[in-house]
Amino acid sequence: TVHSDKGSSQDITHRVVEIPVVMETAEAASASDTKQTQEEKNSPKAVRKLDCFFIRNKATGLVLDINGQNPAPGTAVILWARKPAGFYLDNQLWYEDKDTGTIRSVMHQLCLDITPDQCIVAPFCAESAGQQWHFCDDKLLNRLVLQWSVVAPEGCVPGARPTIAPLTDQHKGSVWVKEHRDQMRREQMKKATNKETG
């Protein structure tokens, strides 16, 4: 404010300064909240509390495993023997993120994804049909491309890579079982009890 005195009267001249105000739109705020919620929900601490599971192939007895415990995006998903408790299990444990329609690794929260010739893990991408997986009965199916099914090659050995095949092929390796982490603990407790009473 600038004051100027003229005789007995006082003229007051106001100088108005416009201050730009940045206002967040409702859409931006909502998107920011959603992103924060997703990050919190998929944080390592939060994931530990989820109902995590192994994905075991019924024909081979092998489970989906992140090759070499490699944390890098793009790492291949292979078939490997399920590790017993006491070993590092996170690269064999998965959970369903129902908000994004993905199946994620407990190890680093990357999504099960596919390339033309193999299964991999990758950061979430809303536009990627290759990340949209769910369990339907005993099949691991794609939500968007209905004929896509994850299968284990017939007669495969540990280290083999699962592939993608049309559901109509009725492939023996297309049957999968979710084995929950808590189920493994119960089995171990049962074995320990049987050993003590036996």
Sequence and secondary structure as in RCSB ss.txt:
>XXXX:A:sequence
TVHSDKGSSQDITHRVVEIPVVMETAEAASASDTKQTQEEKNSPKAVRKLDCFFIRNKATGLVLDINGQNPAPGT
AVILWARKPAGFYLDNQLWYEDKDTGTIRSVMHQLCLDITPDQCIVAPFCAESAGQQWHFCDDKLLNRLVLQWSV
VAPEGCVPGARPTIAPLTDQHKGSVWVKEHRDQMRREQMKKATNKETG
>XXXX:A:secstr
 EEEEETTEEEEE            HHHHHHHHHHHHHHHHTSHHHHTTS  EEEEETTT  EEEEGGG  STT 
BEEEE    TTS  GGG EEEETTTTEEEETTT  EEEE SS EEEE   TT GGG EEEETTEEEESSSTTEEE
E  TT  TT   EEEEGGG  GGG EEEEEHHHHHHHHHHHHHHHHH 
